[in-house]
Amino acid sequence: MPRVAYLGPEGTFAHQAVGLVRGIPGPIDAVPRRTVVSVVEAVEDGDCGFGLVPFESSVEGQVNLTVDVLVHDAERIQVCEEVVLAVTFGAYRRPGDEAAPTSVASHPVGLAQCRRYVHDLGVAARETSSTAEACRLVAESDEAGVVAIASPTAAARWGLVAMVDGVEDFPGAETRFVVVGTDAAPPTGADRTMFVLVPPHDRAGVLLRALEQLSGRGLNLSSIASRPLRVRLGEYCFLLVVDGHVADESVAGAFDALRDEGYSIKVLGAYPRWGSAP
């Protein structure tokens, strides 16, 4: 049975997203891990065949921690699938706790996506490693008035009751997760390729030139982000996602041309676009 590490504990949005994975055959043994780093390490060390981590929110944009782990730390990792999950948040507390709220706990992304509610509540915010961890904290706490912002699934897992449903600032939000393994997925005809681009030098137009190589071959750019190279202030690399598989002639040709011009490219994976036919 394939083992899939995910950002735990049970009940997180990542845990729910594991149930939407299509590219791993047979039943899945979902293995919770405490951090994004430990999920990726479980795959690189061979403890799990795959891992699933949050990559992008429709509200907050890309998850920088995941991006940085993929860009700087992962060595053998390849993104092989993407999963998109609709997310909604509620405010939950222990049954019988009727005290006025004294603090609210959630993952930083959860707190950010429910900023108005947290502000109006007017209490201290506590960051946790996941929304489900916030529910565990509230369920096991002896402190009155502690509130968790989490999904209905996580709240039910820890026996919490709802104070308010739908506390997110933007209803209809979605989170994109990526499945990581050690091999890219084969081409399907409806794919994406994720890669890191490091310019050969810092000068005007260096990013534009790279984008021209992509657009000149008809490649659609679906995502771009800059991250520091961690060498000197002001030096950045770019994480890009293009529509097309790395094995496609257009993508491979663009990469060859960029390398000839001195750009460094690290391919992080190729995978089917979410919503394409399985």
SULQUIQUI-V307603 format. One record per helix or strand. SS is the DSSP state (a for helix, b for strand). FROM is the first residue (numbers start at 1). TO is the last residue. If there is no record, write none. Layout:
ss->(SS/SS)
from->(FROM/FROM)
to->(TO/TO)
This chain:
ss->(b/a/b/a/b/b/a/b/b/b/a/a/b/a/b/a/b/b/b/a/b/b/a/b)
from->(2/13/28/36/50/61/64/78/90/103/108/115/124/131/146/152/160/174/191/206/221/236/249/264)
to->(7/18/33/44/57/62/73/86/94/107/113/121/128/140/150/157/164/181/198/215/228/243/260/272)
